[in-house]
Amino acid sequence: MSADKFFAGFIVGGALGALAGILLAPSSGEVTRKNISKKTNEVRSKAESSMKDIQSKTEVMVDEIQKKGDELLHKVQSLIPSNN
């Protein structure tokens, strides 16, 4: 399972669980709407934070992979005899 699918499932599952809890709780329509708005903002904030964290970690990994690739390329080039 890819990280993107896991993250999307995590966010959707959390949002659906929060929504179900709010809708099933005994409260007035106005209170329910406020609760839905509050939970939506919380989920959005958590999703944005998680996405920034994932993006940061991905950038670090890409940089490391690129450095390793460059090192490997130089090693391979040093093993190949030149025709000069």
C-alpha positions as CSV (number, residue, x, y, z in Angstrom):
1,M,0.0,0.0,0.0
2,S,1.4,3.4,-0.9
3,A,1.8,6.2,1.6
4,D,-0.6,8.4,-0.4
5,K,-3.4,5.8,-0.2
6,F,-2.8,5.2,3.5
7,F,-2.8,8.9,4.2
8,A,-5.9,9.5,2.2
9,G,-7.7,6.6,3.9
10,F,-6.6,7.9,7.3
11,I,-7.9,11.4,6.6
12,V,-11.2,10.2,5.1
13,G,-11.7,7.6,7.9
14,G,-11.1,10.2,10.6
15,A,-13.4,12.7,8.9
16,L,-16.2,10.2,8.5
17,G,-15.8,9.0,12.1
18,A,-15.9,12.6,13.4
19,L,-19.0,13.4,11.3
20,A,-20.8,10.2,12.4
21,G,-20.1,11.1,16.0
22,I,-21.4,14.6,15.6
23,L,-24.5,13.6,13.7
24,L,-25.4,10.9,16.2
25,A,-24.9,13.1,19.3
26,P,-28.1,14.5,20.7
27,S,-27.8,18.2,20.1
28,S,-29.6,21.0,18.2
29,G,-29.1,21.8,14.5
30,E,-27.1,24.9,15.3
31,V,-24.8,23.1,17.7
32,T,-24.4,20.3,15.3
33,R,-23.4,22.7,12.5
34,K,-20.9,24.4,14.7
35,N,-19.4,21.0,15.7
36,I,-19.2,20.0,12.1
37,S,-17.4,23.2,11.2
38,K,-15.0,22.9,14.1
39,K,-14.2,19.3,13.3
40,T,-13.8,20.1,9.7
41,N,-11.3,22.8,10.5
42,E,-9.4,20.4,12.9
43,V,-9.2,17.7,10.2
44,R,-8.1,20.3,7.6
45,S,-5.4,21.6,9.9
46,K,-4.1,18.1,10.7
47,A,-4.1,17.1,7.0
48,E,-2.1,20.3,6.1
49,S,0.4,19.6,8.9
50,S,0.8,15.9,7.8
51,M,1.2,16.9,4.2
52,K,3.9,19.4,5.0
53,D,5.7,16.8,7.1
54,I,5.4,14.2,4.3
55,Q,6.6,16.7,1.7
56,S,9.6,17.6,3.9
57,K,10.6,14.0,4.4
58,T,10.1,13.2,0.7
59,E,12.4,16.1,-0.3
60,V,15.1,14.8,2.1
61,M,14.8,11.3,0.7
62,V,15.0,12.6,-2.9
63,D,18.1,14.5,-2.1
64,E,19.7,11.5,-0.4
65,I,18.8,9.3,-3.4
66,Q,20.2,11.8,-5.8
67,K,23.5,12.0,-3.9
68,K,23.8,8.2,-3.8
69,G,23.0,8.1,-7.6
70,D,25.7,10.7,-8.3
71,E,28.2,8.8,-6.1
72,L,27.4,5.5,-8.0
73,L,27.7,7.2,-11.4
74,H,31.2,8.6,-10.5
75,K,32.3,5.1,-9.3
76,V,31.0,3.5,-12.4
77,Q,32.7,6.1,-14.6
78,S,36.0,5.6,-12.8
79,L,35.8,1.9,-13.5
80,I,35.3,2.4,-17.3
81,P,38.6,2.8,-19.1
82,S,38.8,5.9,-21.3
83,N,39.8,5.6,-25.0
84,N,42.2,8.6,-24.7
